Amino acid sequence: MLRDLIAETRSAVALDAGWSPTAALVAEALERHLPTPGELTAEQRLGDADRYVTHLLHAEDDGSFSIVALTWRPGQQTPIHDHVTWCVFGVIQGVEYEELFTLDDSGTCLVPAGSAAAPVGEVSAFAPPGDIHRVRNIGDDTAISIHIYGTDVSRIGSSVRRVYDLPVLQLSSM
Ligand SMILES: [Fe+2]
C-alpha cells in the first residue's frame, strides 16, 4: 500500500543516516510495500506515445522525499543522467533495462559499467556519486516503476543532476 510505503520511508529518512544507508533502508521499505498497478489510476498506467511519463504520487511536506510512478511504452528510455540525491526504484509492471556508466579520466567519454534487466518486483537503490545511468523499457508492453527520491521533485522540477550527451566508448572483448 502506498500509505505504508510513505510511513516507512518517512521513518527511514528521519534516521538521517546519510544517503547510502537511507537508500538501503528505503529499498527495504519499497520491497515490503511495493505498490501494484491497481493502486494507480488508469490515466497513470496509460503512458504516452511520445515519451515516458512521470506521475507524482506523494511529496513529503518538509521536502525530504517524494514518490513518483514512471510509465514507459515499449522502447521509451531516459537520456543518460545522474541524480542530485539518492534514488530507490522498483518495477511493478513490465521489464526495465538499466545501463550504468562511468566517466573516463578525461571526462569527455562515458564507459559502460554494467547493465541489468529488472523484472516486476525488483528493487534497486542508488546514492550519488557513481549513479550515471540510462533506463529503457525493453519489453513488448507498457512498463511501470515506482521511484522514491531524497528530495521533493515537484519543488525542484526534477531529480536529475546532469544529462550526459557524450560519446560512449565501445568496450572490445578482444
Ligand atoms: Fe535515474
Backbone and ligand atoms as CSV (ligand in chain L), in Angstrom:
chain,resi,resn,atom,element,x,y,z
A,1,MET,N,N,0.845,-1.204,0.000
A,1,MET,CA,C,0.000,0.000,0.000
A,1,MET,C,C,0.878,1.251,0.000
A,2,LEU,N,N,0.453,2.217,-0.751
A,2,LEU,CA,C,1.205,3.470,-0.811
A,2,LEU,C,C,1.287,4.123,0.574
A,3,ARG,N,N,0.207,4.025,1.349
A,3,ARG,CA,C,0.204,4.648,2.677
A,3,ARG,C,C,1.306,4.059,3.566
A,4,ASP,N,N,1.463,2.733,3.523
A,4,ASP,CA,C,2.504,2.082,4.320
A,4,ASP,C,C,3.896,2.446,3.811
A,5,LEU,N,N,4.019,2.515,2.480
A,5,LEU,CA,C,5.304,2.881,1.889
A,5,LEU,C,C,5.711,4.285,2.331
A,6,ILE,N,N,4.766,5.210,2.327
A,6,ILE,CA,C,5.053,6.583,2.766
A,6,ILE,C,C,5.492,6.589,4.235
A,7,ALA,N,N,4.776,5.858,5.078
A,7,ALA,CA,C,5.077,5.850,6.514
A,7,ALA,C,C,6.467,5.272,6.776
A,8,GLU,N,N,6.801,4.158,6.118
A,8,GLU,CA,C,8.110,3.539,6.364
A,8,GLU,C,C,9.243,4.369,5.764
A,9,THR,N,N,8.984,4.998,4.622
A,9,THR,CA,C,10.006,5.873,4.040
A,9,THR,C,C,10.254,7.056,4.965
A,10,ARG,N,N,9.196,7.604,5.514
A,10,ARG,CA,C,9.318,8.723,6.454
A,10,ARG,C,C,10.177,8.317,7.651
A,11,SER,N,N,9.951,7.125,8.190
A,11,SER,CA,C,10.739,6.655,9.336
A,11,SER,C,C,12.204,6.474,8.958
A,12,ALA,N,N,12.444,5.921,7.773
A,12,ALA,CA,C,13.826,5.697,7.326
A,12,ALA,C,C,14.560,7.021,7.134
A,13,VAL,N,N,13.893,7.976,6.498
A,13,VAL,CA,C,14.524,9.276,6.237
A,13,VAL,C,C,14.799,10.009,7.551
A,14,ALA,N,N,13.908,9.838,8.528
A,14,ALA,CA,C,14.047,10.537,9.817
A,14,ALA,C,C,15.291,10.100,10.579
A,15,LEU,N,N,15.831,8.919,10.257
A,15,LEU,CA,C,17.046,8.461,10.924
A,15,LEU,C,C,18.256,9.288,10.512
A,16,ASP,N,N,18.145,9.974,9.364
A,16,ASP,CA,C,19.200,10.877,8.901
A,16,ASP,C,C,20.545,10.150,8.851
A,17,ALA,N,N,20.551,8.980,8.230
A,17,ALA,CA,C,21.701,8.084,8.269
A,17,ALA,C,C,22.704,8.323,7.141
A,18,GLY,N,N,22.481,9.325,6.304
A,18,GLY,CA,C,23.340,9.512,5.139
A,18,GLY,C,C,22.708,8.861,3.930
A,19,TRP,N,N,23.179,9.246,2.745
A,19,TRP,CA,C,22.481,8.834,1.526
A,19,TRP,C,C,22.453,7.327,1.310
A,20,SER,N,N,23.618,6.664,1.388
A,20,SER,CA,C,23.645,5.231,1.076
A,20,SER,C,C,22.829,4.409,2.077
A,21,PRO,N,N,23.033,4.606,3.384
A,21,PRO,CA,C,22.211,3.850,4.331
A,21,PRO,C,C,20.724,4.177,4.204
A,22,THR,N,N,20.398,5.441,3.965
A,22,THR,CA,C,18.989,5.801,3.808
A,22,THR,C,C,18.397,5.094,2.589
A,23,ALA,N,N,19.132,5.107,1.480
A,23,ALA,CA,C,18.625,4.443,0.273
A,23,ALA,C,C,18.407,2.955,0.528
A,24,ALA,N,N,19.331,2.332,1.282
A,24,ALA,CA,C,19.176,0.898,1.578
A,24,ALA,C,C,17.936,0.647,2.425
A,25,LEU,N,N,17.692,1.510,3.393
A,25,LEU,CA,C,16.504,1.357,4.249
A,25,LEU,C,C,15.220,1.587,3.446
A,26,VAL,N,N,15.237,2.580,2.592
A,26,VAL,CA,C,14.044,2.867,1.784
A,26,VAL,C,C,13.804,1.723,0.794
A,27,ALA,N,N,14.887,1.116,0.296
A,27,ALA,CA,C,14.722,-0.032,-0.602
A,27,ALA,C,C,14.022,-1.178,0.125
A,28,GLU,N,N,14.378,-1.399,1.382
A,28,GLU,CA,C,13.690,-2.445,2.157
A,28,GLU,C,C,12.207,-2.113,2.314
A,29,ALA,N,N,11.916,-0.835,2.539
A,29,ALA,CA,C,10.506,-0.415,2.664
A,29,ALA,C,C,9.762,-0.634,1.351
A,30,LEU,N,N,10.429,-0.320,0.242
A,30,LEU,CA,C,9.763,-0.490,-1.060
A,30,LEU,C,C,9.547,-1.971,-1.374
A,31,GLU,N,N,10.512,-2.807,-0.978
A,31,GLU,CA,C,10.324,-4.253,-1.189
A,31,GLU,C,C,9.118,-4.763,-0.390
A,32,ARG,N,N,8.943,-4.242,0.810
A,32,ARG,CA,C,7.816,-4.680,1.645
A,32,ARG,C,C,6.483,-4.142,1.163
A,33,HIS,N,N,6.518,-2.942,0.580
A,33,HIS,CA,C,5.250,-2.267,0.260
A,33,HIS,C,C,5.231,-1.792,-1.188
A,34,LEU,N,N,5.714,-2.638,-2.085
A,34,LEU,CA,C,5.718,-2.252,-3.494
A,34,LEU,C,C,4.273,-2.114,-3.980
A,35,PRO,N,N,3.876,-0.913,-4.416
A,35,PRO,CA,C,2.502,-0.751,-4.894
A,35,PRO,C,C,2.221,-1.652,-6.100
A,36,THR,N,N,0.978,-1.955,-6.317
A,36,THR,CA,C,0.575,-2.701,-7.502
A,36,THR,C,C,0.068,-1.716,-8.550
A,37,PRO,N,N,0.044,-2.119,-9.823
A,37,PRO,CA,C,-0.505,-1.218,-10.850
A,37,PRO,C,C,-1.931,-0.782,-10.519
A,38,GLY,N,N,-2.676,-1.656,-9.814
A,38,GLY,CA,C,-4.055,-1.326,-9.466
A,38,GLY,C,C,-4.194,-0.155,-8.520
A,39,GLU,N,N,-3.085,0.225,-7.853
A,39,GLU,CA,C,-3.139,1.393,-6.972
A,39,GLU,C,C,-2.964,2.697,-7.746
A,40,LEU,N,N,-2.611,2.581,-9.020
A,40,LEU,CA,C,-2.502,3.769,-9.862
A,40,LEU,C,C,-3.813,3.954,-10.616
A,41,THR,N,N,-4.049,5.162,-11.078
A,41,THR,CA,C,-5.239,5.410,-11.892
A,41,THR,C,C,-5.002,4.881,-13.307
A,42,ALA,N,N,-6.086,4.684,-14.023
A,42,ALA,CA,C,-5.966,4.223,-15.413
A,42,ALA,C,C,-5.141,5.215,-16.225
A,43,GLU,N,N,-5.319,6.485,-15.948
A,43,GLU,CA,C,-4.568,7.516,-16.679
A,43,GLU,C,C,-3.072,7.406,-16.363
A,44,GLN,N,N,-2.731,7.112,-15.110
A,44,GLN,CA,C,-1.320,6.978,-14.740
A,44,GLN,C,C,-0.692,5.745,-15.373
A,45,ARG,N,N,-1.494,4.713,-15.609
A,45,ARG,CA,C,-0.975,3.470,-16.194
A,45,ARG,C,C,-0.856,3.529,-17.706
A,46,LEU,N,N,-1.482,4.539,-18.284
A,46,LEU,CA,C,-1.632,4.563,-19.740
A,46,LEU,C,C,-0.332,4.825,-20.484
A,47,GLY,N,N,0.482,5.766,-19.975
A,47,GLY,CA,C,1.677,6.160,-20.711
A,47,GLY,C,C,1.332,7.146,-21.807
A,48,ASP,N,N,2.347,7.473,-22.611
A,48,ASP,CA,C,2.188,8.481,-23.657
A,48,ASP,C,C,2.949,8.000,-24.888
A,49,ALA,N,N,2.407,8.290,-26.050
A,49,ALA,CA,C,3.032,7.801,-27.283
A,49,ALA,C,C,4.401,8.435,-27.528
A,50,ASP,N,N,4.641,9.623,-26.974
A,50,ASP,CA,C,5.852,10.363,-27.326
A,50,ASP,C,C,7.028,10.149,-26.380
A,51,ARG,N,N,6.738,9.892,-25.106
A,51,ARG,CA,C,7.837,9.768,-24.158
A,51,ARG,C,C,7.325,9.125,-22.868
A,52,TYR,N,N,8.277,8.666,-22.035
A,52,TYR,CA,C,7.845,8.133,-20.739
A,52,TYR,C,C,7.267,9.267,-19.900
A,53,VAL,N,N,6.353,8.938,-18.992
A,53,VAL,CA,C,5.613,9.952,-18.243
A,53,VAL,C,C,5.861,9.767,-16.747
A,54,THR,N,N,6.008,10.883,-16.043
A,54,THR,CA,C,6.202,10.875,-14.595
A,54,THR,C,C,4.938,11.363,-13.898
A,55,HIS,N,N,4.473,10.588,-12.904
A,55,HIS,CA,C,3.295,10.976,-12.126
A,55,HIS,C,C,3.698,11.090,-10.653
A,56,LEU,N,N,3.470,12.242,-10.064
A,56,LEU,CA,C,3.779,12.427,-8.645
A,56,LEU,C,C,2.720,11.715,-7.796
A,57,LEU,N,N,3.164,10.785,-6.947
A,57,LEU,CA,C,2.241,10.072,-6.055
A,57,LEU,C,C,2.240,10.663,-4.650
A,58,HIS,N,N,3.397,11.163,-4.231
A,58,HIS,CA,C,3.480,11.757,-2.888
A,58,HIS,C,C,4.686,12.687,-2.813
A,59,ALA,N,N,4.485,13.859,-2.212
A,59,ALA,CA,C,5.594,14.757,-1.890
A,59,ALA,C,C,5.508,15.064,-0.398
A,60,GLU,N,N,6.575,14.716,0.315
A,60,GLU,CA,C,6.577,14.941,1.767
A,60,GLU,C,C,6.565,16.454,2.053
A,61,ASP,N,N,5.796,16.840,3.066
A,61,ASP,CA,C,5.612,18.270,3.353
A,61,ASP,C,C,6.932,18.996,3.578
A,62,ASP,N,N,7.884,18.330,4.239
A,62,ASP,CA,C,9.148,19.013,4.541
A,62,ASP,C,C,10.160,18.907,3.397
A,63,GLY,N,N,9.749,18.330,2.278
A,63,GLY,CA,C,10.617,18.262,1.105
A,63,GLY,C,C,11.673,17.179,1.167
A,64,SER,N,N,11.603,16.292,2.157
A,64,SER,CA,C,12.692,15.333,2.361
A,64,SER,C,C,12.646,14.143,1.401
A,65,PHE,N,N,11.483,13.847,0.831
A,65,PHE,CA,C,11.411,12.781,-0.177
A,65,PHE,C,C,10.138,12.923,-0.990
A,66,SER,N,N,10.120,12.238,-2.100
A,66,SER,CA,C,8.918,12.204,-2.930
A,66,SER,C,C,8.869,10.866,-3.659
A,67,ILE,N,N,7.662,10.477,-4.029
A,67,ILE,CA,C,7.425,9.183,-4.673
A,67,ILE,C,C,6.709,9.442,-5.995
A,68,VAL,N,N,7.251,8.877,-7.069
A,68,VAL,CA,C,6.638,9.071,-8.378
A,68,VAL,C,C,6.472,7.720,-9.065
A,69,ALA,N,N,5.536,7.652,-9.987
A,69,ALA,CA,C,5.396,6.499,-10.871
A,69,ALA,C,C,5.846,6.925,-12.258
A,70,LEU,N,N,6.673,6.089,-12.887
A,70,LEU,CA,C,7.105,6.342,-14.254
A,70,LEU,C,C,6.485,5.280,-15.154
A,71,THR,N,N,5.851,5.731,-16.221
A,71,THR,CA,C,5.164,4.820,-17.143
A,71,THR,C,C,5.817,4.928,-18.513
A,72,TRP,N,N,6.211,3.748,-19.023
A,72,TRP,CA,C,7.006,3.712,-20.252
A,72,TRP,C,C,6.325,2.815,-21.275
A,73,ARG,N,N,6.096,3.333,-22.454
A,73,ARG,CA,C,5.689,2.476,-23.562
A,73,ARG,C,C,6.935,1.720,-24.064
A,74,PRO,N,N,6.723,0.642,-24.828
A,74,PRO,CA,C,7.875,-0.138,-25.322
A,74,PRO,C,C,8.897,0.742,-26.047
A,75,GLY,N,N,10.164,0.556,-25.704
A,75,GLY,CA,C,11.252,1.266,-26.371
A,75,GLY,C,C,11.571,2.630,-25.783
A,76,GLN,N,N,10.702,3.186,-24.977
A,76,GLN,CA,C,10.971,4.513,-24.423
A,76,GLN,C,C,12.093,4.445,-23.391
A,77,GLN,N,N,12.909,5.510,-23.332
A,77,GLN,CA,C,14.061,5.495,-22.442
A,77,GLN,C,C,14.390,6.889,-21.941
A,78,THR,N,N,15.179,6.933,-20.879
A,78,THR,CA,C,15.690,8.208,-20.367
A,78,THR,C,C,16.940,8.573,-21.167
A,79,PRO,N,N,17.370,9.828,-21.107
A,79,PRO,CA,C,18.737,10.121,-21.524
A,79,PRO,C,C,19.693,9.536,-20.480
A,80,ILE,N,N,20.990,9.538,-20.774
A,80,ILE,CA,C,21.982,9.145,-19.767
A,80,ILE,C,C,22.080,10.315,-18.776
A,81,HIS,N,N,21.914,9.993,-17.479
A,81,HIS,CA,C,21.808,11.067,-16.492
A,81,HIS,C,C,22.264,10.576,-15.120
A,82,ASP,N,N,22.417,11.504,-14.188
A,82,ASP,CA,C,22.579,11.135,-12.781
A,82,ASP,C,C,21.689,12.038,-11.940
A,83,HIS,N,N,21.767,11.857,-10.616
A,83,HIS,CA,C,20.786,12.494,-9.750
A,83,HIS,C,C,21.416,13.376,-8.680
A,84,VAL,N,N,20.610,14.300,-8.174
A,84,VAL,CA,C,21.077,15.212,-7.125
A,84,VAL,C,C,21.005,14.569,-5.751
A,85,THR,N,N,20.389,13.407,-5.640
A,85,THR,CA,C,20.214,12.782,-4.341
A,85,THR,C,C,20.018,11.285,-4.532
A,86,TRP,N,N,19.807,10.556,-3.443
A,86,TRP,CA,C,19.606,9.121,-3.529
A,86,TRP,C,C,18.287,8.816,-4.238
A,87,CYS,N,N,18.230,7.626,-4.816
A,87,CYS,CA,C,17.050,7.192,-5.556
A,87,CYS,C,C,16.852,5.700,-5.329
A,88,VAL,N,N,15.615,5.323,-5.107
A,88,VAL,CA,C,15.249,3.908,-4.977
A,88,VAL,C,C,14.123,3.648,-5.962
A,89,PHE,N,N,14.219,2.556,-6.718
A,89,PHE,CA,C,13.108,2.291,-7.627
A,89,PHE,C,C,12.791,0.810,-7.697
A,90,GLY,N,N,11.517,0.524,-7.976
A,90,GLY,CA,C,11.051,-0.850,-8.108
A,90,GLY,C,C,10.099,-0.963,-9.281
A,91,VAL,N,N,10.213,-2.062,-10.006
A,91,VAL,CA,C,9.378,-2.286,-11.189
A,91,VAL,C,C,8.082,-2.971,-10.755
A,92,ILE,N,N,6.946,-2.423,-11.192
A,92,ILE,CA,C,5.653,-3.027,-10.836
A,92,ILE,C,C,4.905,-3.571,-12.043
A,93,GLN,N,N,5.410,-3.293,-13.238
A,93,GLN,CA,C,4.810,-3.870,-14.448
A,93,GLN,C,C,5.852,-3.848,-15.556
A,94,GLY,N,N,5.947,-4.949,-16.305
A,94,GLY,CA,C,6.865,-4.984,-17.431
A,94,GLY,C,C,8.314,-5.234,-17.014
A,95,VAL,N,N,9.230,-4.874,-17.904
A,95,VAL,CA,C,10.661,-5.080,-17.671
A,95,VAL,C,C,11.418,-3.803,-18.017
A,96,GLU,N,N,12.263,-3.368,-17.096
A,96,GLU,CA,C,13.107,-2.204,-17.381
A,96,GLU,C,C,14.564,-2.639,-17.444
A,97,TYR,N,N,15.268,-2.054,-18.393
A,97,TYR,CA,C,16.671,-2.383,-18.612
A,97,TYR,C,C,17.502,-1.185,-18.203
A,98,GLU,N,N,18.441,-1.419,-17.337
A,98,GLU,CA,C,19.250,-0.332,-16.816
A,98,GLU,C,C,20.704,-0.507,-17.219
A,99,GLU,N,N,21.292,0.557,-17.763
A,99,GLU,CA,C,22.718,0.571,-18.104
A,99,GLU,C,C,23.418,1.583,-17.205
A,100,LEU,N,N,24.551,1.160,-16.653
A,100,LEU,CA,C,25.366,2.044,-15.818
A,100,LEU,C,C,26.599,2.488,-16.598
A,101,PHE,N,N,27.071,3.691,-16.304
A,101,PHE,CA,C,28.246,4.242,-16.967
A,101,PHE,C,C,29.134,4.931,-15.949
A,102,THR,N,N,30.414,5.057,-16.308
A,102,THR,CA,C,31.309,5.943,-15.570
A,102,THR,C,C,31.922,6.924,-16.557
A,103,LEU,N,N,32.379,8.056,-16.072
A,103,LEU,CA,C,33.120,8.990,-16.919
A,103,LEU,C,C,34.550,8.500,-17.057
A,104,ASP,N,N,35.134,8.631,-18.256
A,104,ASP,CA,C,36.548,8.280,-18.377
A,104,ASP,C,C,37.391,9.375,-17.719
A,105,ASP,N,N,38.700,9.159,-17.650
A,105,ASP,CA,C,39.568,10.077,-16.907
A,105,ASP,C,C,39.512,11.502,-17.438
A,106,SER,N,N,39.303,11.632,-18.750
A,106,SER,CA,C,39.266,12.972,-19.337
A,106,SER,C,C,37.925,13.659,-19.106
A,107,GLY,N,N,36.929,12.884,-18.719
A,107,GLY,CA,C,35.606,13.470,-18.500
A,107,GLY,C,C,34.859,13.778,-19.771
A,108,THR,N,N,35.340,13.258,-20.899
A,108,THR,CA,C,34.717,13.582,-22.179
A,108,THR,C,C,34.015,12.377,-22.810
A,109,CYS,N,N,34.175,11.195,-22.230
A,109,CYS,CA,C,33.535,9.993,-22.758
A,109,CYS,C,C,32.930,9.202,-21.606
A,110,LEU,N,N,31.929,8.411,-21.944
A,110,LEU,CA,C,31.340,7.507,-20.967
A,110,LEU,C,C,31.840,6.093,-21.215
A,111,VAL,N,N,32.028,5.359,-20.154
A,111,VAL,CA,C,32.479,3.975,-20.237
A,111,VAL,C,C,31.374,3.083,-19.661
A,112,PRO,N,N,30.895,2.086,-20.438
A,112,PRO,CA,C,29.869,1.187,-19.894
A,112,PRO,C,C,30.366,0.492,-18.625
A,113,ALA,N,N,29.499,0.417,-17.628
A,113,ALA,CA,C,29.910,-0.154,-16.333
A,113,ALA,C,C,28.933,-1.223,-15.858
A,114,GLY,N,N,28.179,-1.785,-16.787
A,114,GLY,CA,C,27.277,-2.856,-16.396
A,114,GLY,C,C,25.856,-2.575,-16.826
A,115,SER,N,N,25.073,-3.635,-16.898
A,115,SER,CA,C,23.670,-3.488,-17.273
A,115,SER,C,C,22.898,-4.651,-16.681
A,116,ALA,N,N,21.598,-4.422,-16.514
A,116,ALA,CA,C,20.763,-5.479,-15.952
A,116,ALA,C,C,19.313,-5.221,-16.320
A,117,ALA,N,N,18.585,-6.307,-16.541
A,117,ALA,CA,C,17.145,-6.212,-16.766
A,117,ALA,C,C,16.439,-6.406,-15.431
A,118,ALA,N,N,15.510,-5.505,-15.116
A,118,ALA,CA,C,14.790,-5.571,-13.844
A,118,ALA,C,C,13.337,-5.966,-14.115
A,119,PRO,N,N,12.938,-7.161,-13.660
A,119,PRO,CA,C,11.550,-7.594,-13.827
A,119,PRO,C,C,10.673,-7.073,-12.688
A,120,VAL,N,N,9.398,-7.391,-12.758
A,120,VAL,CA,C,8.466,-6.979,-11.699
A,120,VAL,C,C,8.955,-7.492,-10.344
A,121,GLY,N,N,8.943,-6.606,-9.358
A,121,GLY,CA,C,9.347,-6.969,-8.008
A,121,GLY,C,C,10.776,-6.608,-7.682
A,122,GLU,N,N,11.575,-6.299,-8.712
A,122,GLU,CA,C,12.979,-5.964,-8.459
A,122,GLU,C,C,13.103,-4.529,-7.950
A,123,VAL,N,N,13.848,-4.356,-6.875
A,123,VAL,CA,C,14.062,-3.041,-6.280
A,123,VAL,C,C,15.557,-2.727,-6.298
A,124,SER,N,N,15.910,-1.516,-6.699
A,124,SER,CA,C,17.303,-1.086,-6.749
A,124,SER,C,C,17.454,0.232,-6.009
A,125,ALA,N,N,18.658,0.471,-5.499
A,125,ALA,CA,C,18.928,1.716,-4.773
A,125,ALA,C,C,20.233,2.322,-5.267
A,126,PHE,N,N,20.250,3.662,-5.377
A,126,PHE,CA,C,21.441,4.387,-5.785
A,126,PHE,C,C,21.683,5.545,-4.842
A,127,ALA,N,N,22.954,5.858,-4.648
A,127,ALA,CA,C,23.297,7.090,-3.941
A,127,ALA,C,C,24.493,7.696,-4.664
A,128,PRO,N,N,24.374,8.921,-5.140
A,128,PRO,CA,C,25.493,9.559,-5.839
A,128,PRO,C,C,26.712,9.676,-4.924
A,129,PRO,N,N,27.943,9.738,-5.469
A,129,PRO,CA,C,28.234,9.696,-6.905
A,129,PRO,C,C,28.243,8.259,-7.423
A,130,GLY,N,N,28.444,8.106,-8.720
A,130,GLY,CA,C,28.521,6.780,-9.318
A,130,GLY,C,C,27.167,6.284,-9.784
A,131,ASP,N,N,26.249,7.207,-10.057
A,131,ASP,CA,C,24.897,6.792,-10.434
A,131,ASP,C,C,24.547,7.224,-11.848
A,132,ILE,N,N,25.544,7.309,-12.726
A,132,ILE,CA,C,25.242,7.685,-14.112
A,132,ILE,C,C,24.563,6.488,-14.781
A,133,HIS,N,N,23.372,6.710,-15.323
A,133,HIS,CA,C,22.638,5.567,-15.864
A,133,HIS,C,C,21.620,5.975,-16.925
A,134,ARG,N,N,21.115,4.944,-17.589
A,134,ARG,CA,C,20.047,5.111,-18.580
A,134,ARG,C,C,19.078,3.957,-18.381
A,135,VAL,N,N,17.782,4.234,-18.436
A,135,VAL,CA,C,16.755,3.211,-18.230
A,135,VAL,C,C,15.877,3.137,-19.466
A,136,ARG,N,N,15.548,1.906,-19.869
A,136,ARG,CA,C,14.727,1.715,-21.078
A,136,ARG,C,C,13.737,0.581,-20.848
A,137,ASN,N,N,12.551,0.737,-21.409
A,137,ASN,CA,C,11.577,-0.351,-21.409
A,137,ASN,C,C,11.912,-1.289,-22.557
A,138,ILE,N,N,12.418,-2.477,-22.233
A,138,ILE,CA,C,12.815,-3.429,-23.275
A,138,ILE,C,C,11.715,-4.447,-23.548
A,139,GLY,N,N,10.578,-4.332,-22.875
A,139,GLY,CA,C,9.504,-5.301,-23.084
A,139,GLY,C,C,8.584,-4.907,-24.223
A,140,ASP,N,N,7.596,-5.774,-24.476
A,140,ASP,CA,C,6.622,-5.528,-25.533
A,140,ASP,C,C,5.399,-4.768,-25.024
A,141,ASP,N,N,5.313,-4.624,-23.710
A,141,ASP,CA,C,4.152,-3.963,-23.107
A,141,ASP,C,C,4.596,-2.734,-22.316
A,142,THR,N,N,3.645,-1.946,-21.896
A,142,THR,CA,C,3.928,-0.769,-21.080
A,142,THR,C,C,4.560,-1.197,-19.754
A,143,ALA,N,N,5.635,-0.527,-19.386
A,143,ALA,CA,C,6.307,-0.805,-18.112
A,143,ALA,C,C,6.009,0.334,-17.144
A,144,ILE,N,N,5.935,-0.015,-15.855
A,144,ILE,CA,C,5.702,0.991,-14.819
A,144,ILE,C,C,6.666,0.720,-13.664
A,145,SER,N,N,7.276,1.793,-13.150
A,145,SER,CA,C,8.139,1.656,-11.986
A,145,SER,C,C,7.838,2.772,-10.994
A,146,ILE,N,N,8.080,2.454,-9.727
A,146,ILE,CA,C,7.904,3.412,-8.635
A,146,ILE,C,C,9.284,3.913,-8.232
A,147,HIS,N,N,9.461,5.216,-8.198
A,147,HIS,CA,C,10.751,5.807,-7.825
A,147,HIS,C,C,10.565,6.682,-6.591
A,148,ILE,N,N,11.491,6.555,-5.660
A,148,ILE,CA,C,11.497,7.386,-4.459
A,148,ILE,C,C,12.809,8.164,-4.458
A,149,TYR,N,N,12.720,9.484,-4.342
A,149,TYR,CA,C,13.897,10.349,-4.363
A,149,TYR,C,C,14.027,11.084,-3.036
A,150,GLY,N,N,15.270,11.349,-2.655
A,150,GLY,CA,C,15.514,12.035,-1.397
A,150,GLY,C,C,15.371,13.537,-1.487
A,151,THR,N,N,14.398,13.985,-2.233
A,151,THR,CA,C,14.063,15.402,-2.351
A,151,THR,C,C,12.642,15.480,-2.878
A,152,ASP,N,N,12.063,16.650,-2.842
A,152,ASP,CA,C,10.721,16.834,-3.399
A,152,ASP,C,C,10.874,17.230,-4.861
A,153,VAL,N,N,10.697,16.260,-5.746
A,153,VAL,CA,C,10.914,16.542,-7.169
A,153,VAL,C,C,9.910,17.563,-7.698
A,154,SER,N,N,8.770,17.690,-7.026
A,154,SER,CA,C,7.781,18.660,-7.518
A,154,SER,C,C,8.216,20.095,-7.223
A,155,ARG,N,N,9.111,20.268,-6.248
A,155,ARG,CA,C,9.599,21.621,-5.939
A,155,ARG,C,C,10.773,22.004,-6.821
A,156,ILE,N,N,11.677,21.049,-7.033
A,156,ILE,CA,C,12.891,21.412,-7.767
A,156,ILE,C,C,12.772,21.076,-9.244
A,157,GLY,N,N,11.636,20.503,-9.666
A,157,GLY,CA,C,11.372,20.268,-11.087
A,157,GLY,C,C,11.794,18.899,-11.541
A,158,SER,N,N,12.941,18.426,-11.053
A,158,SER,CA,C,13.457,17.128,-11.467
A,158,SER,C,C,14.550,16.721,-10.502
A,159,SER,N,N,14.784,15.426,-10.390
A,159,SER,CA,C,15.882,14.956,-9.555
A,159,SER,C,C,17.161,14.780,-10.368
A,160,VAL,N,N,17.112,15.126,-11.636
A,160,VAL,CA,C,18.281,14.920,-12.493
A,160,VAL,C,C,19.320,16.003,-12.228
A,161,ARG,N,N,20.559,15.558,-11.965
A,161,ARG,CA,C,21.655,16.499,-11.751
A,161,ARG,C,C,22.228,16.956,-13.081
A,162,ARG,N,N,22.467,15.972,-13.964
A,162,ARG,CA,C,23.093,16.286,-15.247
A,162,ARG,C,C,22.683,15.248,-16.274
A,163,VAL,N,N,22.466,15.694,-17.512
A,163,VAL,CA,C,22.288,14.789,-18.647
A,163,VAL,C,C,23.615,14.738,-19.391
A,164,TYR,N,N,24.069,13.516,-19.698
A,164,TYR,CA,C,25.387,13.308,-20.305
A,164,TYR,C,C,25.243,13.051,-21.796
A,165,ASP,N,N,25.400,14.115,-22.573
A,165,ASP,CA,C,25.347,13.976,-24.023
A,165,ASP,C,C,26.774,13.782,-24.542
A,166,LEU,N,N,27.345,12.624,-24.196
A,166,LEU,CA,C,28.744,12.348,-24.516
A,166,LEU,C,C,28.842,11.019,-25.253
A,167,PRO,N,N,29.895,10.846,-26.066
A,167,PRO,CA,C,30.071,9.547,-26.721
A,167,PRO,C,C,30.323,8.439,-25.705
A,168,VAL,N,N,29.826,7.262,-26.016
A,168,VAL,CA,C,30.031,6.090,-25.152
A,168,VAL,C,C,31.118,5.224,-25.767
A,169,LEU,N,N,32.195,4.966,-25.025
A,169,LEU,CA,C,33.265,4.119,-25.511
A,169,LEU,C,C,32.738,2.708,-25.688
A,170,GLN,N,N,33.010,2.117,-26.823
A,170,GLN,CA,C,32.624,0.721,-27.074
A,170,GLN,C,C,33.721,-0.187,-26.557
A,171,LEU,N,N,33.397,-0.971,-25.562
A,171,LEU,CA,C,34.401,-1.858,-24.989
A,171,LEU,C,C,34.544,-3.098,-25.865
A,172,SER,N,N,35.767,-3.412,-26.204
A,172,SER,CA,C,36.026,-4.600,-27.002
A,172,SER,C,C,36.410,-5.747,-26.088
A,173,SER,N,N,35.931,-6.929,-26.402
A,173,SER,CA,C,36.300,-8.105,-25.607
A,173,SER,C,C,37.599,-8.714,-26.114
A,174,MET,N,N,38.154,-8.175,-27.222
A,174,MET,CA,C,39.387,-8.725,-27.775
A,174,MET,C,C,40.583,-8.220,-26.976
L,1,LIG,FE,FE,17.525,7.958,-12.977
